[in-house]
């Protein structure tokens, strides 16, 4: 099943309107949705491509603090910064209903990842986390990897185009391999990964054979490394 957070394959059809018309349309929809969130009258919030800023995120966060109905929060392609992310994570630290969070294509850096990592580590229901196309880098990825070792529910992680290198992927793979719960989908393509990461990718597939691993590393090389890992096992 296609996850709604996979922005690499999901195509949004937008009407051919002027920018002002779009802003007006988005503003009205934003206000209507906030009312529904406050009233516990919706299960999904979709603000994709609204061009929202931190002030808007603060209003959404305030509405979410008492909400017990929203399970899906799709807020990619906006203008949220590290400050907005940190405030969101702190305010919703005790949320127990959110299952999908897509923060892709915002303006996050490694600076807000400790706050997000704490939110993720302690969240009891979060299954899908997408951070594609944010300049997180290895430092931020290492924070999130630590959180993944503690979280027991996430099985989908989107990290496309996040300035990850072999070092960051090595740490991320360790976290996924160490998890006792199944991991279903991992997007790490469009990063700076070389052949050095092939073994780590193979190790992920060895421990989680059902995983859908999306990476720019040559698939044949990964399979070769996977065969080498299997060959090291003692015969049954």
N, C-alpha and C positions, 0 to 999 in steps of 0.2 A: 504494500500500500504506500502510495506517495505521501511523504510527510509534508505538511504545508510549509515547513521551515526550509525546505530545500529550494532556495532561491535560484540555484543554478539551472534548474529545469522548469520552474514554475514561471509561466508567462502571464503577466497582468495586462489585461486589456483595458486601456483607459480611454475615455471619451475625448474627442478632439475639441477641447474647449480652451479658451484663453486662460492664462495663468491666474488672472483675477477671479474668473469663474470657478476655477479649481480650488483656489484658496477659500472662496466663499462656501463652496460645497463641502469642503473638508471641515471648515469651522463649524458649520451647522451640524454635520454628522458627529463631530467630536463632542459637541455639547449634548446632543441627544444620547450618545453612548455613555457619557459621564453620568447622566441621570439614571440610566439603566444599571450602571455599575453600583451606584449608591443605593439603589432600590433592590439589589440582588436579583435583577431581572434579565440577566444574560449569562451565557456560559463561555462566549468567545468575544474577545475584543480585537478588532482588526483596524489598526491605524497605519497600514503599510503605505509608505510614500506620501504621508501627510505633510512632511517638512516641519514636524513639531520640534520645539526646543525644550530646554530644561524646565522652564516655567510650566509648560504644558504637561511634562512628565510629572512634575510636582503635584499638579491638580489630579492627574490620573492616580498617582500614588496615594494621595489623601482619600480618594474615593475607594481605592482597593483595600485600605487598612481595615475597614469593617465588612468587606465583602466576603461572602462564603460560597459564591456561585461560579465565579469566573475560573475556568480551567485552562483556557487557551489565550495567550497574550501575544499577538503578532504585531510588533511595533518596530519592524525593520525599515530601513531607508528613511531615517529621520536625522535630526541634528543634536541628539543627546550627547552630552559630554561626560567626562569622568565624575564631575560633581553631581550630575543628575543620577548617574548609576549608583554612586555611593549612597545618596539620599534614599533612592528606591530600595536598595538592599537593607538598609538600616530600618526603614519604616515597616517593611514587610517581613521582618525577621521571623515573625511567628505565624506567617501564612501557612495553611495546611491544605489548601485546595488546588493550587496551581500545578498543572501537569505539563504545559508547554510554554516555553519562554523563548521568543525569537528577538534578540537584540542585534541582529545582523545589520551591517551597513549603517553604523552610527559613527561617532567620533571618539570611541573609547581607546585608551592606551593601557599600558601595563599598570598605570597609577591606580585605577579603580578595580583592578582584578583581586586584590586582597579582600575587599568588601564583597565582591561577587562570589569569591571562593567560600567565604564564611557563610553566605546565604545558601549556596549550593550544598555545602557539606552537611548542613543541618536540616535541609528541606526534606520532609517525609514523603512527598508525593510527586516531585518533579521528575518527569521522564524524558523530556526533550529540551535540549539547550542548544541554541544556535547563535554563534558569534561571528559568522562569516564577514569578511571584509571590514574588520576593525584592526587597527595597528597595535595589536596586543604584544607581539614579539615573544621571545623565549622567556623573558622574566615573568610576564603575565601568564604564559602557558604553564610554567612551573607551579605557580600558585593554584591554578585550576586543576592541575594534575593531583596535587595534594588533596584537594577537595573531593576528587573522584574516588580516591581510595576510601573515603569516609562515607560518601553517599551510596545508598543501596538501591536506588530506584532509577537513576538515569540510564537509559539504554541507547540514546541518540545524541551525538555530539557533533555540531557543525563548526569546523575551524578552517574553512577555506580562506585563502588569501589573508592570513593574519601575521605575515612576516615570520612564520615559524621556520627554523632551520633544523638540521640534523640533531643538534643538541636538545632543542625543545621537543622534537618528536620522540627522542629516546626516553625522555622523562615521562612524556604522555603515554607512551607504550608501556612503560613499567607500571604505571598506575592502572591501566586497563587490564594488563595481564594479572595484576595482583587482586583484582576484584573477584569476589566470590559469586556475584550475580551476573547473569548473561549480559553481554553488550551486543546490540543489534546493528547499529549503523554508525560509521565514523567517516566524516568528510574532512580530508586534510589536503586536498589537491590545491593547485595554484599557490603553493608555498615553495620555499627554497630547499627542497629535499633532494639529496643525491643518492647514489647507489649505496652509500654508507647506511642509509635508513632501511634498506631492503630486509636485513635480518630482523629488525624490530617489527616491521610490517608482517613478516612471516610468523614471528612469535605471537603476535596478536591473533593471527588467523589460526594458529595451532591451538591456542588456549580457548578461543571463541570461534569455533569452526563455522558457525552460522552467520557470522558478522558480514555485513556489506561494507567493505573497505574501499573508499574512493580516494585514490592517490595518483599522483603523476609518476610514481616510481614504476618502472617497467614490470608488468605483470609476470612475465616469464622469469625474470630475475627473482621476484618474490616467491614464485612456485619452486624455483631451484633451492632457495634458502629453506623453504618449508620442508622439502624432501630431505635436506641435510639435517634439519632438526629431528625429523622422524627417524632417520638412520642412526642417530645417537641413542635412541631408546633401546633398552635391553629387550631381547625377544620374549614374547609371552610364553 
